[in-house]
Amino acid sequence: MLRKVFGSAVFGVEATTITVEVNIDSGIGYHLVGLPDNAIKESNFRIAAALQNNGYKIPGKKIIINMSPADLRKEGSAYDLTLAMGILTASKQIAADNLEDFLIMGELSLDGSLQPIKGALPIAIKAREEGYKGFILPIQNVKEAAIVDGLEVYGVENISQVIKYFDKGEPLEQTIINTREEFEKNLDFPEFDFSDVRGQESIKRCMEIAAAGGHNIILIGPPGAGKTMLAKRLPSILPPMTLHEALETTKIHSVVGRVKDTGLMSQRPFRSPHHTISDVALVGGGAYPQPGEISLSHNGVLFLDELPEFKRGVLEVMRQPLEDREVTISRARFTVTYPSSFMLVASMNPSPSGYFNDPSAPVTSSPAEMQRYLSKISGPLLDRIDIHIEVTPVPFEKLSEERKGESSVDIRKRVTKARKIQTTRFETFDNVHYNAQMSTKQIRVYCKLEDASKQLLKTAMERLNLSARAYDRILKVARTIADLEESTAVKGTHISEAIQYRSLDRDGWLG
């Protein structure tokens, strides 16, 4: 007898429905076809034990299972439950007239209990698109799948529950989540707050500008100056995620199986990979492509601590994703695209010893050593970083102050107001939402300067030996400073402040 059961495969951040056809005929043998990987080929042992321990069995006949489309590679252990239900119904051990109305996924343990799967959210979205009545999956993944409305989602702990539902009509408990309500309930603030940072007022101002315009930023300073502390607090002043951004971010984390019990992610991600990371781990890829760190930080912050310590090749692969805000991974048979719209925050010491711009420490690095150290970061990568700021150590008087600094909540209010101005400004553009994303053409339209401001910028570029690439960056940052002040025009004061934030373009830093 032939029966069909439906599962799903995830490619990139999208799901594709897989039809599992099970045919049982006279003879002996177990044949699994349709490009399954080793984890799927091993499933017959897990299924046999799970069925045995729940009072059923794999029939001693000729079983042919085809996973269609047959030319698409399938991977992972999430098809165990799909295959098991196909075998049970095809061998007439259970009746299941409405089996084809459901999408079924789950990894089986030997006792029949279910283990979590990856990609539950994109699979649920696809199931709704294709008109399935419901989605049956492990209970650990039920919250992320239940985000999708218009689809009945059932979380189960054991294969016996699924068998009783189809064979005996015993009801399963449907999980219903009010997505908007759940999202708003979890919109609390991260544990790190800017009020913990003593002193460093100019750096906090810089962080506020970076957050308001979505600008990439690099912090240069000696060890212990507070670079990491400041970077970790940046997500706390970014505007709250919209529901659309939250769904997009949850989808990516769902693909790698990193969604927590809350279901929908409401906090902006903060990723801080170690400098030994490989280029595949950073941008994504592998034999079975997976999102990398830059995609896991989509709609959030990617923090690269000690930037010159990263392998040059690893940093160079970031250049194109920083510009396009997505990364495309191509293989011989298929191509996947992952979104990667993130804020890059980098930190570095100014010299190998770390104390080059610390006024109280002796200079121990020669100019040649410094040049070699700084040249590990290429010009094209720096070209994509709008704000360069020097961080100096905090004096004891500031550290011992009892008075707390301004809280993240207050800073976030100003940032959110500036972002709203930008959202209104760019509402006619599809791929531009904040100032950092402006193209040269848009800069000419929205960053018009008065003659006095033009002259100021010209003088600064000549006197400080600023490179040509600094010109557009200064204008973008000046536009953000103007938005924070709710000014429609970019004034001379905004330009002069933006010029201060181009330390690494000055003559003598990178030559």
Salt bridges, closest charged atoms under 4 A:
GLU14 OE2 - LYS251 NZ 3.24
ASP80 OD2 - ARG46 NE 2.61
GLU129 OE1 - LYS126 NZ 3.83
GLU130 OE2 - LYS126 NZ 3.76
ASP149 OD1 - ARG128 NH1 2.74
GLU182 OE1 - LYS185 NZ 3.63
ASP196 OD2 - ARG233 NH2 3.38
GLU201 OE2 - LYS204 NZ 3.66
GLU208 OE1 - ARG414 NH2 2.84
GLU245 OE1 - ARG268 NH2 3.13
GLU248 OE2 - HIS244 NE2 3.87
GLU248 OE1 - HIS298 NE2 3.03
GLU293 OE1 - ARG271 NE 2.73
GLU316 OE1 - ARG319 NH1 2.23
GLU323 OE1 - ARG384 NE 3.20
ASP386 OD2 - HIS215 ND1 2.66
ASP386 OD1 - ARG473 NH1 2.69
GLU401 OE1 - ARG403 NH2 3.78
GLU406 OE2 - ARG414 NH1 2.67
GLU462 OE2 - LYS458 NZ 3.81
ASP472 OD1 - ARG444 NH2 3.67
ASP483 OD1 - ARG425 NH2 2.59
ASP483 OD1 - ARG479 NH2 3.04
GLU485 OE1 - HIS494 NE2 2.84
GLU486 OE2 - LYS417 NZ 3.75
GLU497 OE2 - ARG205 NE 2.85
ASP505 OD1 - ARG469 NH2 3.51
ASP505 OD2 - ARG502 NH2 2.53
